[in-house]
Amino acid sequence: MDVTDTVTQKLVPTQFLFESLEPNVRERFDRAIKLIDESLLEKCRWQDIAKQCQISEAHFHKQFSELFAETPGQFITRKKLRLAVEILLFAGDVPITEVAQHIGYSSSQALAKALMRELNLTAKQIKAVGKSGSSADISKIFSRLSHPTSSNVSEYQLAENLSFQIDWYPQRFLAVMSDKLKKKREHDPANISDKLLYAVELFTSKDIEYSWAKTDYKLGTWTDSTASSSTTLKEGFYASMEVFIESLVGADAAWNALLMFIKDSGYQIDEHADGIEQIIALDKTKDFALTIRVELPVYRKG
């Protein structure tokens, strides 16, 4: 599918914060963030990060807090809890003890205490939202895990400045993959082919505003034929975005902004047509850093 005219936008708070820094300071904090990401699943201490960056603890704490509008300890806690919440929401069968161990908490009690302190929610409540909550319910949780709004570069604030497109497309076709491949992509994403990784997700549009996780979807690849294994995307107008994100918080912010753009532009989602989402590029040096493209079928109201 030709999307060469589309410009990829970035929804990464740290990159916007670093733009105003002197090169030597930017290099120092870029290294600090990388070290935090590398040790996040372990016992990550900001004091150790300062030492590895060859900065005194007092100076590092002061500079970090001024730049990020939160202390380095709060930054690390927020990133850990973001990982925990993503697991609890979308892999609800995983016991909280395993979640705590995975993200470097000393015990399930320590994780439970952090969830209650920062989100005022229990692990059980978060799992319930993942199982039957609406998009709005999930957004409420994610919004508490975004970059501080006082910095003016939270994911949701940055999403307000994203650009979107509405274009007309002719009828298109997808060669649908088997359910076996779909399950492999869901349960073993680290060991799949690029063809499967970059496959197109085709989902029903009628529930998209009410169900954040697209449970009913197909995987496929673009094709020019109408073979028996293919499915059809109807011709019409589609609102689209292409954005680089580093978390599901960023994904949620981008999706919310796209839906608001559709409404403000005088369009509404065509519930009788399918939408698509596709990973366009992946930064394999990070746990979660990818470019996604989304197209939602729309029509003008009235």
URFEN-V422909 format. One record per pair of residues at least 12 apart in sequence whose ideal C-beta (glycine too) atoms are under 10 Angstrom apart, sorted by sequence separation. I is the first residue (numbers start at 1). J is the second residue. D is the distance in whole Angstrom. If there is no record, write none. Layout:
I & J & D
I & J & D
//
This chain:
17 & 29 & 8
18 & 30 & 7
36 & 48 & 10
60 & 72 & 7
61 & 73 & 9
84 & 96 & 9
87 & 99 & 5
96 & 108 & 5
97 & 109 & 10
99 & 111 & 7
100 & 112 & 8
111 & 123 & 7
112 & 124 & 10
126 & 138 & 10
129 & 141 & 7
143 & 155 & 9
146 & 158 & 10
181 & 193 & 9
184 & 196 & 7
185 & 197 & 7
202 & 214 & 9
203 & 215 & 9
204 & 216 & 6
242 & 254 & 10
243 & 255 & 10
279 & 291 & 7
280 & 292 & 7
281 & 293 & 10
35 & 48 & 8
36 & 49 & 6
39 & 52 & 9
47 & 60 & 8
50 & 63 & 10
86 & 99 & 10
95 & 108 & 8
96 & 109 & 9
142 & 155 & 8
143 & 156 & 6
146 & 159 & 10
201 & 214 & 7
203 & 216 & 7
204 & 217 & 8
218 & 231 & 7
220 & 233 & 10
241 & 254 & 6
278 & 291 & 9
279 & 292 & 6
280 & 293 & 5
32 & 46 & 9
35 & 49 & 5
46 & 60 & 7
47 & 61 & 9
50 & 64 & 8
85 & 99 & 9
97 & 111 & 9
100 & 114 & 9
142 & 156 & 9
181 & 195 & 9
182 & 196 & 9
185 & 199 & 7
202 & 216 & 10
203 & 217 & 4
204 & 218 & 10
241 & 255 & 9
243 & 257 & 9
278 & 292 & 7
279 & 293 & 8
14 & 29 & 8
15 & 30 & 9
18 & 33 & 9
34 & 49 & 10
35 & 50 & 10
46 & 61 & 7
49 & 64 & 9
57 & 72 & 9
84 & 99 & 5
87 & 102 & 7
96 & 111 & 6
108 & 123 & 8
126 & 141 & 7
181 & 196 & 6
202 & 217 & 6
203 & 218 & 8
243 & 258 & 9
277 & 292 & 6
278 & 293 & 5
14 & 30 & 8
17 & 33 & 10
33 & 49 & 9
83 & 99 & 9
84 & 100 & 8
87 & 103 & 8
96 & 112 & 7
99 & 115 & 10
125 & 141 & 9
185 & 201 & 9
201 & 217 & 5
202 & 218 & 5
241 & 257 & 8
277 & 293 & 7
278 & 294 & 8
32 & 49 & 5
35 & 52 & 6
139 & 156 & 9
182 & 199 & 9
200 & 217 & 10
201 & 218 & 8
202 & 219 & 8
241 & 258 & 5
276 & 293 & 8
277 & 294 & 5
278 & 295 & 9
31 & 49 & 9
32 & 50 & 8
35 & 53 & 7
46 & 64 & 8
84 & 102 & 8
177 & 195 & 9
181 & 199 & 8
200 & 218 & 9
201 & 219 & 6
202 & 220 & 6
240 & 258 & 8
276 & 294 & 7
277 & 295 & 8
14 & 33 & 6
83 & 102 & 8
84 & 103 & 5
96 & 115 & 9
121 & 140 & 10
177 & 196 & 7
182 & 201 & 9
199 & 218 & 9
200 & 219 & 7
201 & 220 & 8
239 & 258 & 6
275 & 294 & 7
276 & 295 & 5
277 & 296 & 9
32 & 52 & 8
80 & 100 & 10
83 & 103 & 5
121 & 141 & 7
199 & 219 & 5
200 & 220 & 5
239 & 259 & 9
241 & 261 & 8
275 & 295 & 6
276 & 296 & 8
31 & 52 & 8
32 & 53 & 5
82 & 103 & 9
83 & 104 & 9
84 & 105 & 8
119 & 140 & 9
199 & 220 & 6
200 & 221 & 7
274 & 295 & 9
275 & 296 & 4
276 & 297 & 9
31 & 53 & 6
50 & 72 & 8
81 & 103 & 8
119 & 141 & 7
177 & 199 & 6
199 & 221 & 6
200 & 222 & 7
239 & 261 & 7
255 & 277 & 9
274 & 296 & 9
275 & 297 & 6
31 & 54 & 10
32 & 55 & 8
49 & 72 & 7
80 & 103 & 5
88 & 111 & 10
100 & 123 & 9
121 & 144 & 9
176 & 199 & 10
177 & 200 & 9
196 & 219 & 8
198 & 221 & 9
199 & 222 & 10
239 & 262 & 5
273 & 296 & 9
274 & 297 & 7
275 & 298 & 10
29 & 53 & 8
79 & 103 & 9
80 & 104 & 7
81 & 105 & 10
99 & 123 & 7
120 & 144 & 9
175 & 199 & 10
176 & 200 & 10
273 & 297 & 4
28 & 53 & 6
46 & 71 & 8
47 & 72 & 9
80 & 105 & 7
119 & 144 & 6
174 & 199 & 9
175 & 200 & 10
196 & 221 & 9
272 & 297 & 8
273 & 298 & 9
27 & 53 & 10
28 & 54 & 9
29 & 55 & 10
46 & 72 & 4
47 & 73 & 9
96 & 122 & 9
97 & 123 & 10
118 & 144 & 7
119 & 145 & 8
174 & 200 & 6
176 & 202 & 8
195 & 221 & 7
239 & 265 & 8
251 & 277 & 9
270 & 296 & 8
271 & 297 & 9
273 & 299 & 9
28 & 55 & 7
45 & 72 & 9
46 & 73 & 6
49 & 76 & 9
84 & 111 & 6
88 & 115 & 8
96 & 123 & 4
118 & 145 & 8
174 & 201 & 10
269 & 296 & 6
270 & 297 & 4
272 & 299 & 10
32 & 60 & 8
44 & 72 & 10
45 & 73 & 9
46 & 74 & 9
76 & 104 & 10
95 & 123 & 9
96 & 124 & 8
172 & 200 & 10
174 & 202 & 6
239 & 267 & 7
269 & 297 & 7
270 & 298 & 6
271 & 299 & 10
44 & 73 & 10
46 & 75 & 8
94 & 123 & 10
202 & 231 & 7
267 & 296 & 9
269 & 298 & 6
270 & 299 & 5
46 & 76 & 6
81 & 111 & 8
84 & 114 & 8
85 & 115 & 8
96 & 126 & 10
202 & 232 & 10
237 & 267 & 7
239 & 269 & 8
267 & 297 & 10
268 & 298 & 7
269 & 299 & 8
29 & 60 & 9
32 & 63 & 10
33 & 64 & 10
45 & 76 & 8
80 & 111 & 9
84 & 115 & 7
92 & 123 & 9
96 & 127 & 9
202 & 233 & 7
267 & 298 & 4
268 & 299 & 7
28 & 60 & 9
32 & 64 & 7
44 & 76 & 5
92 & 124 & 10
238 & 270 & 9
266 & 298 & 10
267 & 299 & 6
268 & 300 & 8
44 & 77 & 10
81 & 114 & 6
85 & 118 & 10
88 & 121 & 9
94 & 127 & 9
186 & 219 & 10
200 & 233 & 9
237 & 270 & 8
265 & 298 & 8
267 & 300 & 5
268 & 301 & 5
29 & 63 & 8
80 & 114 & 8
81 & 115 & 7
85 & 119 & 8
88 & 122 & 10
92 & 126 & 8
93 & 127 & 9
185 & 219 & 7
236 & 270 & 7
262 & 296 & 7
266 & 300 & 6
267 & 301 & 7
268 & 302 & 10
28 & 63 & 8
29 & 64 & 7
33 & 68 & 9
44 & 79 & 9
84 & 119 & 10
88 & 123 & 6
92 & 127 & 4
182 & 217 & 8
238 & 273 & 9
240 & 275 & 10
263 & 298 & 10
265 & 300 & 8
266 & 301 & 6
36 & 72 & 8
40 & 76 & 7
44 & 80 & 8
78 & 114 & 10
81 & 117 & 10
85 & 121 & 9
87 & 123 & 10
88 & 124 & 9
91 & 127 & 9
92 & 128 & 8
182 & 218 & 8
212 & 248 & 9
234 & 270 & 8
236 & 272 & 10
237 & 273 & 10
239 & 275 & 9
240 & 276 & 9
242 & 278 & 9
244 & 280 & 9
258 & 294 & 6
262 & 298 & 6
265 & 301 & 10
266 & 302 & 8
39 & 76 & 9
77 & 114 & 6
81 & 118 & 6
88 & 125 & 9
89 & 126 & 6
90 & 127 & 10
92 & 129 & 9
182 & 219 & 5
236 & 273 & 6
238 & 275 & 8
243 & 280 & 10
244 & 281 & 8
246 & 283 & 8
251 & 288 & 9
255 & 292 & 10
258 & 295 & 10
259 & 296 & 8
261 & 298 & 10
25 & 63 & 8
29 & 67 & 7
80 & 118 & 10
81 & 119 & 7
85 & 123 & 9
88 & 126 & 4
89 & 127 & 7
92 & 130 & 5
181 & 219 & 7
182 & 220 & 10
234 & 272 & 8
235 & 273 & 9
238 & 276 & 8
242 & 280 & 7
250 & 288 & 9
254 & 292 & 8
258 & 296 & 7
263 & 301 & 9
29 & 68 & 9
36 & 75 & 7
40 & 79 & 6
41 & 80 & 9
84 & 123 & 8
87 & 126 & 9
88 & 127 & 5
89 & 128 & 10
91 & 130 & 8
92 & 131 & 6
179 & 218 & 9
212 & 251 & 9
234 & 273 & 5
242 & 281 & 10
244 & 283 & 8
250 & 289 & 10
251 & 290 & 9
255 & 294 & 7
32 & 72 & 8
36 & 76 & 6
40 & 80 & 6
77 & 117 & 9
78 & 118 & 7
86 & 126 & 10
87 & 127 & 10
88 & 128 & 10
89 & 129 & 7
90 & 130 & 6
179 & 219 & 9
212 & 252 & 7
233 & 273 & 7
234 & 274 & 8
246 & 286 & 7
247 & 287 & 9
248 & 288 & 8
250 & 290 & 10
254 & 294 & 8
77 & 118 & 7
85 & 126 & 6
88 & 129 & 9
89 & 130 & 3
90 & 131 & 10
177 & 218 & 8
178 & 219 & 9
232 & 273 & 10
233 & 274 & 6
246 & 287 & 9
247 & 288 & 6
251 & 292 & 7
255 & 296 & 9
21 & 63 & 10
25 & 67 & 9
33 & 75 & 9
37 & 79 & 8
40 & 82 & 10
41 & 83 & 8
84 & 126 & 8
88 & 130 & 6
89 & 131 & 9
176 & 218 & 5
177 & 219 & 4
232 & 274 & 9
233 & 275 & 9
246 & 288 & 6
247 & 289 & 9
250 & 292 & 10
32 & 75 & 10
36 & 79 & 7
40 & 83 & 7
87 & 130 & 9
176 & 219 & 7
177 & 220 & 6
212 & 255 & 8
231 & 274 & 8
233 & 276 & 7
245 & 288 & 8
246 & 289 & 5
251 & 294 & 9
74 & 118 & 9
85 & 129 & 9
86 & 130 & 9
89 & 133 & 8
174 & 218 & 8
175 & 219 & 10
176 & 220 & 5
177 & 221 & 7
212 & 256 & 10
245 & 289 & 8
246 & 290 & 8
85 & 130 & 9
174 & 219 & 9
175 & 220 & 5
176 & 221 & 9
244 & 289 & 8
245 & 290 & 7
21 & 67 & 8
33 & 79 & 10
174 & 220 & 3
175 & 221 & 5
209 & 255 & 10
244 & 290 & 7
245 & 291 & 8
20 & 67 & 9
173 & 220 & 9
174 & 221 & 7
175 & 222 & 8
176 & 223 & 10
208 & 255 & 8
209 & 256 & 10
243 & 290 & 10
244 & 291 & 5
245 & 292 & 7
89 & 137 & 10
90 & 138 & 10
173 & 221 & 10
174 & 222 & 6
175 & 223 & 4
243 & 291 & 7
244 & 292 & 8
18 & 67 & 9
89 & 138 & 7
173 & 222 & 7
174 & 223 & 7
175 & 224 & 10
242 & 291 & 7
243 & 292 & 6
17 & 67 & 6
172 & 222 & 7
173 & 223 & 5
175 & 225 & 8
209 & 259 & 6
242 & 292 & 7
243 & 293 & 8
17 & 68 & 7
172 & 223 & 9
173 & 224 & 7
176 & 227 & 10
178 & 229 & 9
208 & 259 & 8
241 & 292 & 8
242 & 293 & 5
243 & 294 & 8
17 & 69 & 9
89 & 141 & 8
172 & 224 & 9
173 & 225 & 7
175 & 227 & 7
176 & 228 & 10
177 & 229 & 9
241 & 293 & 7
242 & 294 & 8
14 & 67 & 9
85 & 138 & 9
88 & 141 & 9
89 & 142 & 9
173 & 226 & 6
176 & 229 & 6
209 & 262 & 10
240 & 293 & 7
241 & 294 & 5
242 & 295 & 10
14 & 68 & 8
173 & 227 & 8
175 & 229 & 6
176 & 230 & 7
209 & 263 & 10
222 & 276 & 10
240 & 294 & 6
241 & 295 & 9
13 & 68 & 8
171 & 226 & 9
174 & 229 & 9
175 & 230 & 5
176 & 231 & 5
239 & 294 & 8
240 & 295 & 5
241 & 296 & 9
13 & 69 & 10
85 & 141 & 6
86 & 142 & 9
174 & 230 & 6
175 & 231 & 8
218 & 274 & 9
220 & 276 & 9
222 & 278 & 9
238 & 294 & 9
239 & 295 & 7
240 & 296 & 7
85 & 142 & 8
173 & 230 & 5
174 & 231 & 5
217 & 274 & 9
221 & 278 & 10
238 & 295 & 4
239 & 296 & 5
172 & 230 & 10
173 & 231 & 7
174 & 232 & 8
217 & 275 & 9
218 & 276 & 10
220 & 278 & 10
237 & 295 & 10
238 & 296 & 6
239 & 297 & 8
240 & 298 & 10
44 & 103 & 10
82 & 141 & 10
85 & 144 & 9
86 & 145 & 9
172 & 231 & 10
173 & 232 & 6
174 & 233 & 7
209 & 268 & 10
217 & 276 & 9
219 & 278 & 10
237 & 296 & 10
238 & 297 & 6
239 & 298 & 5
41 & 101 & 9
44 & 104 & 6
82 & 142 & 8
85 & 145 & 6
172 & 232 & 7
173 & 233 & 7
209 & 269 & 7
217 & 277 & 8
237 & 297 & 7
238 & 298 & 7
14 & 75 & 10
41 & 102 & 7
42 & 103 & 9
43 & 104 & 6
84 & 145 & 10
171 & 232 & 6
172 & 233 & 4
208 & 269 & 7
214 & 275 & 9
236 & 297 & 6
237 & 298 & 5
41 & 103 & 6
42 & 104 & 5
43 & 105 & 9
82 & 144 & 10
83 & 145 & 10
171 & 233 & 7
172 & 234 & 9
209 & 271 & 10
233 & 295 & 8
235 & 297 & 10
236 & 298 & 8
237 & 299 & 6
40 & 103 & 7
41 & 104 & 5
43 & 106 & 8
81 & 144 & 9
82 & 145 & 5
170 & 233 & 9
171 & 234 & 6
172 & 235 & 8
206 & 269 & 8
208 & 271 & 9
214 & 277 & 7
234 & 297 & 7
236 & 299 & 7
237 & 300 & 8
40 & 104 & 7
81 & 145 & 6
82 & 146 & 9
169 & 233 & 7
170 & 234 & 10
171 & 235 & 5
205 & 269 & 5
206 & 270 & 9
207 & 271 & 8
233 & 297 & 8
39 & 104 & 8
169 & 234 & 9
170 & 235 & 5
171 & 236 & 9
205 & 270 & 6
206 & 271 & 4
78 & 144 & 9
79 & 145 & 9
169 & 235 & 6
170 & 236 & 9
172 & 238 & 10
205 & 271 & 6
206 & 272 & 8
78 & 145 & 6
168 & 235 & 8
169 & 236 & 7
204 & 271 & 8
205 & 272 & 8
206 & 273 & 9
208 & 275 & 6
78 & 146 & 9
168 & 236 & 7
169 & 237 & 8
204 & 272 & 10
205 & 273 & 6
206 & 274 & 10
78 & 147 & 8
168 & 237 & 5
169 & 238 & 6
204 & 273 & 9
205 & 274 & 6
206 & 275 & 10
78 & 148 & 9
142 & 212 & 9
167 & 237 & 7
168 & 238 & 8
204 & 274 & 6
205 & 275 & 5
166 & 237 & 6
167 & 238 & 6
169 & 240 & 9
203 & 274 & 6
204 & 275 & 8
205 & 276 & 10
75 & 147 & 9
135 & 207 & 9
166 & 238 & 7
167 & 239 & 8
202 & 274 & 5
203 & 275 & 6
75 & 148 & 9
134 & 207 & 10
135 & 208 & 8
136 & 209 & 9
137 & 210 & 10
138 & 211 & 9
139 & 212 & 7
165 & 238 & 9
166 & 239 & 5
167 & 240 & 7
201 & 274 & 10
202 & 275 & 8
203 & 276 & 7
74 & 148 & 8
135 & 209 & 6
136 & 210 & 8
138 & 212 & 4
165 & 239 & 7
166 & 240 & 8
201 & 275 & 9
202 & 276 & 6
203 & 277 & 7
134 & 209 & 8
135 & 210 & 6
137 & 212 & 8
138 & 213 & 8
164 & 239 & 6
165 & 240 & 5
201 & 276 & 6
202 & 277 & 9
134 & 210 & 5
135 & 211 & 6
136 & 212 & 9
164 & 240 & 7
165 & 241 & 8
200 & 276 & 5
201 & 277 & 5
202 & 278 & 10
70 & 147 & 8
133 & 210 & 10
134 & 211 & 7
135 & 212 & 4
164 & 241 & 5
165 & 242 & 9
200 & 277 & 8
201 & 278 & 7
69 & 147 & 8
70 & 148 & 5
133 & 211 & 9
134 & 212 & 7
135 & 213 & 9
163 & 241 & 8
164 & 242 & 10
200 & 278 & 5
201 & 279 & 9
68 & 147 & 8
69 & 148 & 4
132 & 211 & 10
133 & 212 & 8
162 & 241 & 6
163 & 242 & 10
164 & 243 & 10
199 & 278 & 7
200 & 279 & 9
68 & 148 & 7
69 & 149 & 8
70 & 150 & 9
133 & 213 & 9
162 & 242 & 10
163 & 243 & 10
198 & 278 & 7
199 & 279 & 8
69 & 150 & 5
70 & 151 & 8
162 & 243 & 6
198 & 279 & 6
68 & 150 & 10
69 & 151 & 4
130 & 212 & 9
131 & 213 & 10
159 & 241 & 10
197 & 279 & 6
198 & 280 & 7
68 & 151 & 7
69 & 152 & 9
129 & 212 & 9
130 & 213 & 7
198 & 281 & 9
67 & 151 & 8
69 & 153 & 9
159 & 243 & 8
198 & 282 & 8
68 & 153 & 9
69 & 154 & 9
158 & 243 & 10
194 & 279 & 10
197 & 282 & 7
159 & 245 & 10
208 & 294 & 10
197 & 284 & 10
194 & 282 & 9
208 & 296 & 7
155 & 245 & 8
164 & 254 & 10
155 & 246 & 9
159 & 250 & 8
162 & 253 & 9
201 & 292 & 10
205 & 296 & 6
155 & 247 & 7
158 & 250 & 8
162 & 254 & 7
205 & 297 & 6
155 & 248 & 10
156 & 249 & 8
159 & 252 & 9
160 & 253 & 9
164 & 257 & 8
189 & 282 & 10
197 & 290 & 10
200 & 293 & 9
201 & 294 & 9
203 & 296 & 10
205 & 298 & 9
155 & 249 & 5
156 & 250 & 9
159 & 253 & 4
163 & 257 & 10
164 & 258 & 6
190 & 284 & 10
91 & 186 & 10
154 & 249 & 9
155 & 250 & 5
158 & 253 & 7
159 & 254 & 5
162 & 257 & 5
166 & 261 & 9
200 & 295 & 10
90 & 186 & 10
91 & 187 & 10
155 & 251 & 9
156 & 252 & 8
157 & 253 & 9
158 & 254 & 9
159 & 255 & 9
160 & 256 & 10
161 & 257 & 9
162 & 258 & 8
164 & 260 & 10
165 & 261 & 10
166 & 262 & 8
155 & 252 & 8
156 & 253 & 5
159 & 256 & 7
160 & 257 & 6
164 & 261 & 5
155 & 253 & 4
156 & 254 & 10
159 & 257 & 4
163 & 261 & 9
164 & 262 & 8
154 & 253 & 8
155 & 254 & 8
158 & 257 & 9
159 & 258 & 9
162 & 261 & 8
166 & 265 & 7
147 & 247 & 10
156 & 256 & 7
160 & 260 & 9
174 & 274 & 9
146 & 247 & 9
155 & 256 & 10
156 & 257 & 8
159 & 260 & 9
160 & 261 & 10
164 & 265 & 8
166 & 267 & 7
145 & 247 & 8
147 & 249 & 8
155 & 257 & 10
159 & 261 & 10
174 & 276 & 8
145 & 248 & 9
146 & 249 & 5
147 & 250 & 10
145 & 249 & 6
146 & 250 & 9
172 & 276 & 9
142 & 247 & 9
144 & 249 & 9
142 & 248 & 7
143 & 249 & 8
146 & 252 & 9
142 & 249 & 5
145 & 252 & 10
146 & 253 & 7
141 & 249 & 9
142 & 250 & 9
142 & 251 & 9
143 & 252 & 8
138 & 248 & 9
139 & 249 & 9
142 & 252 & 5
143 & 253 & 8
141 & 252 & 9
142 & 253 & 8
139 & 252 & 6
143 & 256 & 9
138 & 252 & 7
139 & 253 & 9
142 & 256 & 9
139 & 255 & 9
135 & 252 & 8
139 & 256 & 6
135 & 255 & 8
136 & 256 & 9
135 & 256 & 8
90 & 212 & 9
89 & 212 & 9
90 & 213 & 6
172 & 295 & 10
89 & 213 & 8
135 & 259 & 9
169 & 295 & 8
167 & 295 & 9
169 & 297 & 9
17 & 147 & 9
164 & 294 & 9
165 & 295 & 9
166 & 296 & 10
16 & 147 & 9
164 & 296 & 10
166 & 298 & 7
13 & 146 & 8
14 & 147 & 8
13 & 147 & 4
17 & 151 & 7
19 & 153 & 10
166 & 300 & 9
12 & 147 & 9
13 & 148 & 9
16 & 151 & 9
17 & 152 & 10
16 & 152 & 9
17 & 153 & 6
16 & 153 & 5
13 & 151 & 7
15 & 153 & 9
13 & 152 & 10
14 & 153 & 8
13 & 153 & 4
12 & 153 & 9
13 & 154 & 7
16 & 157 & 10
11 & 153 & 10
13 & 155 & 6
16 & 158 & 7
12 & 155 & 8
15 & 158 & 10
11 & 155 & 6
13 & 157 & 9
11 & 156 & 10
13 & 158 & 7
16 & 161 & 10
12 & 158 & 8
11 & 158 & 5
10 & 158 & 8
11 & 159 & 6
9 & 158 & 9
9 & 159 & 9
11 & 161 & 10
11 & 162 & 7
9 & 161 & 9
10 & 162 & 10
9 & 162 & 6
9 & 163 & 7
9 & 164 & 10
7 & 163 & 7
6 & 163 & 10
7 & 165 & 10
90 & 248 & 8
6 & 165 & 7
89 & 248 & 8
5 & 165 & 9
6 & 167 & 9
86 & 247 & 8
3 & 165 & 10
5 & 167 & 9
86 & 248 & 5
85 & 248 & 9
86 & 249 & 9
3 & 167 & 10
83 & 247 & 9
85 & 249 & 9
82 & 247 & 6
83 & 248 & 10
82 & 248 & 8
82 & 249 & 6
1 & 169 & 9
79 & 247 & 8
1 & 172 & 7
78 & 249 & 10
1 & 174 & 10
1 & 200 & 8
86 & 288 & 9
83 & 287 & 8
83 & 288 & 9
82 & 288 & 9
37 & 246 & 9
1 & 221 & 10
2 & 222 & 10
1 & 222 & 5
15 & 244 & 9
11 & 241 & 10
12 & 243 & 10
15 & 246 & 9
1 & 233 & 10
9 & 241 & 8
11 & 243 & 5
12 & 244 & 7
14 & 246 & 8
8 & 241 & 10
9 & 242 & 7
10 & 243 & 7
11 & 244 & 7
12 & 245 & 7
13 & 246 & 9
6 & 240 & 7
8 & 242 & 5
9 & 243 & 5
10 & 244 & 5
11 & 245 & 5
12 & 246 & 5
13 & 247 & 10
6 & 241 & 8
7 & 242 & 7
8 & 243 & 7
9 & 244 & 7
10 & 245 & 8
11 & 246 & 8
12 & 247 & 9
6 & 242 & 5
7 & 243 & 10
8 & 244 & 6
9 & 245 & 10
10 & 246 & 9
11 & 247 & 9
13 & 249 & 10
3 & 240 & 8
13 & 250 & 9
11 & 249 & 9
12 & 250 & 7
3 & 242 & 7
11 & 250 & 5
10 & 250 & 9
11 & 251 & 8
11 & 253 & 6
11 & 254 & 6
9 & 254 & 9
11 & 257 & 9
41 & 287 & 9
38 & 285 & 10
40 & 287 & 8
37 & 285 & 9
38 & 286 & 10
37 & 286 & 7
38 & 287 & 10
37 & 287 & 7
34 & 285 & 9
37 & 288 & 10
34 & 286 & 9
37 & 289 & 10
8 & 280 & 7
8 & 281 & 8
6 & 280 & 9
1 & 276 & 9
3 & 278 & 9
1 & 278 & 8
3 & 280 & 8
12 & 289 & 8
10 & 291 & 9
9 & 291 & 9
8 & 291 & 5
8 & 292 & 10
8 & 293 & 9
6 & 293 & 7
3 & 293 & 6
1 & 293 & 9
3 & 295 & 9
1 & 295 & 9
//
